[in-house]
Amino acid sequence: MASGELLRKLVKSGADGNYESFRQVSEEVIREEREKRHYLLANDLEKILYGRNSIASKPLLSLVKQIPSDKERGLPLLTIKEPVRCIEDIVLSDQNSSLIDEILQEHHRLELLNSHGLFPVDRLLFCGPPGCGKTLAAEVLASELGLPLAIVRIDSVVSSYLGETASNLRQVLDFAASVPMVVLFDEFDALAKERADSADHGELKRVVNAFLQLLDGYEGKSILVAATNHENILDAAVWRRFDEVLVFEPPNLEQLRRLLACKLRGVRRDFEVDNNEVANLFKGMSHSDVERVLRRATKEMVLAGVEFLNERQLKSAIRREDARRARMKRGE
């Protein structure tokens, strides 16, 4: 709950009809509640104050101005976005769904954990093939906790200057420690590759050493999420730096049915999404493959001026996707 001093200021500014003072004190209250990790309360107060149903634009714009940059090129080290997709927009395995629910519950009940000398998990490793929901899961975490999503720009963090990459990583973690966010290190293997790899030069090994030390010392307000498509090349010492490891895989038949139901919400169609024959059309595809096919099929329906999405349009979009994947495979 906000301090007595802030509450006195809030009531006085409201009683005096001083809107500007009321707004400023309200923002102080919201900031104080967010620092205490009372995210739900802070978000509700922002909705009331700014009349929005999502993270308020002013705090987000203020956060963008604080982003650290690479000294070599002046490029921002992170990209910050307001998460828009929520838990209903993702289809997870039963195990990952349970883990995500546990993580959310821990952060929603932070005070209870703290009262017992415990802390919620704040370092997560997401691994698995491309297009299976790793980035989306990070966005969902941010959305459900009412936090911004900060995506680390690997192209900016990795520098050609000796020692500058480690310095950039330190800036990123210092920033994450100061402001509550969900921070996504995508393509994490670029920063934490196995140090025994003889193909890499000494600077990359120093980067891994520095990053491991930074992770060990991290005690910030943000949740760190590392995502990789190549977990087999991660340094062995990396794994124990994370509280939880979530493995993302292509959807099975049951998950495909749920994914079709999720992505086709509001789309009129002449087939049932729980039909195994329809779901089997997508067998072997990743989550992003399925989403791309459905988007193409829906566009075809709209442009054709027909009222219902049908299996013919699905199969046409799947043939295009199969051809696309075949070209990609030949280009490997």
N, C-alpha and C positions, 0 to 999 in steps of 0.2 A: 504494500500500500504506500502511496506517496507520503512524503514527510509532512509533519504538522505545519512547518513553515510554508511549504508550497500550497497546502490546502487553504491556509489563511489568505495567502495572496490570491488564490483562485476565487475564493468566495468574495473577497473584497473587490476585485476587479469586476466580477459579475454584478455585485450590488451597486457599484458605481456606474455601471453601464459603459465601462471602458473596454471596448471590444479588442483593441490592439494589445492592451495589457493582458486581457483574458486569453487571447490566442497565444501570446508568448509564454505565459505561465502554463497553459495547457500543453504546449510543446515541451516544456521542462518536465512536466509530470509524465508525459509519454516517454521521453528520453530516460527518465529515472526508472520507469517500470521496465523498459526494454533492457536497461543495464542489469536489472535484477532478474532478467530472463523471464519476465511475465509477458511472454509474447502475445498470447491471446488477448489479454487485457489491453496491452499497448495497441494492438491492431484494432480492437473494438473502439478504443478512444480516438484513434486516427480516423476511422470511418465516420464517427460522430462529428469530429472537428472539421474534416475536409469534405465530408459528404461523398466518399468513395468506397467502393467495395473491395479495394485491394490496397497494397502498400502505397502510402501517400507519396505524391510526386515530389514534394519539397524535400523530405528526408532523403529520397533516392537521388535527387539531383545534387544535394549536398555531399552525398557519399561519393558520387562520380568525381567531384572536384578534388577529393582527397586521394585518388588512386595514385600509387607510386609509379615512377617511370624509370626506364632503362637509361642510365647516364650516357651510354655510348651513342644511342640514336634518338633518345627522348621519347621512345614509344611507351604507351601505357602497358603495365605488366599484367593487368587484369581487364576484363570486360564485365561490367555489372548490368544485369537485366532484372526486370521484375518478373518472377515466375507466374505463368498463367495456367499451367496444367496441374490438376490436383489428383488425388488418389484414385478417383473414378476413371481417370484417363490412362491408367497403366494396368497391364495384365502381367502378373508375376507368378512364379512358381509358388507352391504352398510354403516352402521353406523361406524364400525371400519375402513373401508377404508377411509371414510371422515376424521375421527379423525387422522389417520396416515398421510394423506396428509396435514392436518393443522399443525401437529407437525413438519413435514419436512419443510413446507413453513416458519414457524416461525424461525427455525434454519438457513435456507438458507438466510433469510432476517433479520438477527439479528441486523445489524446496523440501519435499519429503525425503528425497535422496540425500540432500545436503544435511538434513537434520540427523541423519545416521552416519555422517562422514563419508557418504558415497557420491559419485559424480556420474552423469550420463556419458555414454560413449560419444567421442568427438573425432575419432579417426577411423574412416571406413575405406576399405579397398574393394572396388568393383572390378571384376574380371570376366572375360568371356569374349566371344567373337563379335565383330562389328554388327550394329543394328539390332541388338537384342535388349535395349532399354537401359543401358548404364547412365547415359546423359539424362534421359527422361526421369529416371529414378532420383537423380540428384535434384532436378527441378521440382519434382513432387515433394521431396523432403523440405525444400525451401518454401514451397507454397503452403504446405500443411503447417509449418512452423511460423509462417508469416514473416519470412526473412528474405532478403535479396539473394539472388544467385550470382556469385562471382566466378567467372571462368578464367583460369590462369592462361595467359597467352604464352605458350611454349616458345613461339617464334621470337617473342620479345625477351623472355627470361634468359634463353640461351644466348650468350654473348661470345664474340670472338676474342674479347680481351681477357687476359689471364686473371682469374679470380673474380671477374665481374658477374659470372653466372651465380656463384655462391652468394655474392652481395645482393643480386636481384631476388634470389630465393629468400634471403633474410628480410628484405623489404616486404615481400609478399606475406610472410608469416607474421611479421610485426603488424602489418595492416589487418590481417585476419584476427590477430589477438586483441585489437583495439575496438573492433566493430562487429557485432553479431551478424554472421552471414553463413551461407553454405558455400564453401570454396571448392570448386571442382578443378583438380589437376588432370585434365584429359591428356591422353598419350603419355601417361605417367612413366612408361618404360624409358622414355627419352631422358629422364632425370634419375632413374634408379636402376640402370642396367647392371647386370652382374659384373662385379669388379674383376673377376678372374678372366674375363674375355680378353684374349691377347690382341684382338683386332682394334681395341680402343686405346687411345693415347692417355697419358697420365692426367691431363686436365679433367677428363670425364670421370676418372676414378676419384679425383679430389672433389668433384661436384657431388658424387654419391656420398662420400664421407661427410661432407659438409651438410648435405640434406638430412642424412640420418641423425646427425647431432642436433640439427634444428628441430626435427620431429621429436627427438627425446626431450628437448627443452620447452616444447610448445605447451603453454597453459592459457590459451586464449578463450575468447567468447564464441568463436565460430566452429562449425563442423567442417572438418577437412575430408574431402572425398577424392581418392585417387582412382582413376579409371584406366584400364589397359586392355588391349586386345592380345597382348603377348606376355601373359603372366609367367610363361616358362623362361623368359630371359631376365626376370627381375632378380636383383641381388638377394641372396638367401637371408641376409640380415634385415631386409625390408619388411618381411611378413610379420615379424613380431612387433613392429611399430604400430600396427593397426588393431583396434579393439574388435572389429568384426570384418569378415571377408564374405562378400556376396558374389556367388557365381551366376552369371546370366547366360542362358542357353536359348537356342531357337525354340519356339513354342511347340508343345506336343499337341495332339488332336484336341484335347479338352481345352487347352489354352487358346488354340486357334478359334474355337467356337466362341469363347469369351471375348477374344480380340475382335472378331467380326461383329459381335453384338455391340461392343464398345465403339468401334470406329464407324458403324453404320447407324448410330443413334440419329433419329430424325430423317433418315433417308428411306423413302418409300420403295419397296422392293416386292418382287413376285416369288421370292423364295424364303425359306426359313434359315436363320443363321445357325440354328442348332442341328441342322441336317448334316450328317457325316459326309455325304457325297460332296456337298459344297465345301466343307472344311478341308476335305482331302485334296481339293484343287490347289490348296496353298501349302501342301506338305513339303517340308524342307526349306521353307522360306523363313527369314528372320522377321522380327516385328516391323522393322522399317520397310522391308520388302512388301509385306502385306499392306501396310499403310499406303505405300506408293501405288500398288495395284488398285486398291479401292478408290484412291483419289483419281486415277486415270479413268476407271470405269464410271465413276460418278460424273466426271466431266463429259464423257461420251454420252451419257444419258441426258445431261442438261443440253448439250449442243444439238442432240438429235431431236429435242423437243418432246421426249416421251416422259410419261408420268412415273413409271416404275423402273427401278434397276433390275436387270435380269441376268441370268447365267451366261447368256451369249456375250454380254458386255464384260462380265468378269473374265471369261475365257479369252476374249480378245486382249484385255489388259494383261493377263497372265502370259500370253504368247509374247507380247512386247517385253515383259519383264524377263522372261527366259532368254530372249535374244540379247537383252542388255547384259545379263549375267554371263552369258557365253562369251560376249566380246570382252568383258572385264577379265574373265579367266584366261583368254588367249593373250591378253596384254600383260599378264603377270610375269 
